[in-house]
Amino acid sequence: MDLIRIYKVLSNPMRAQIVEWLKNPSAHFQEVYEEGVCVSDIQKKAQLSQSTISQYLALLQDTGLIQATRKGQWTFYKRNEANIEKVKQKIMNQL
């Protein structure tokens, strides 16, 4: 787990906002599925291009903060709570 990389990914306000939205998705999105929130719903809420949102989600997924589930042509995202807890513990141990 590379905390510096995680800090860099979260230094972008929209990427940090996406992680926050996914903490309580039913408060921020109309449709929430067991698998998470559809990428198109995240894109609509963020009001950014599909390519930008895809890039942001890929970075968040690469750092382990979110996880993706593909069902047919749709991809759903949700927080990876286990990894987020590990990040929190690592930060607490280092600071």
C-alpha positions, 0 to 999 in steps of 0.5 A: 500500500503506497500512501503517497500514491493514495494521497495524490489520487485523493488530492483531486477534489472530484476523485475525493468527492466520488469516494465520499459519494460512495460512502453513502450512495443512497443519499447521492444517487437515485439508483443504487444496486447491490453491486454499487453505483453505475458509472453513468450515474457517477458521470451524470452527478460529476458533470464531467466527460465519460473519459475523465470519469473513467480515468478517475475511477480507474485511479481510485480502483488501482489504489484499492479505494473502490472496487468495480463489478461488471454486469453485462455492459454496465460497470458498478462501483462501490467503496472497498471498505476493507482497504479504506480501513487499512489505509486509515490504520496505516495513516494512524500508525505512521503519524 
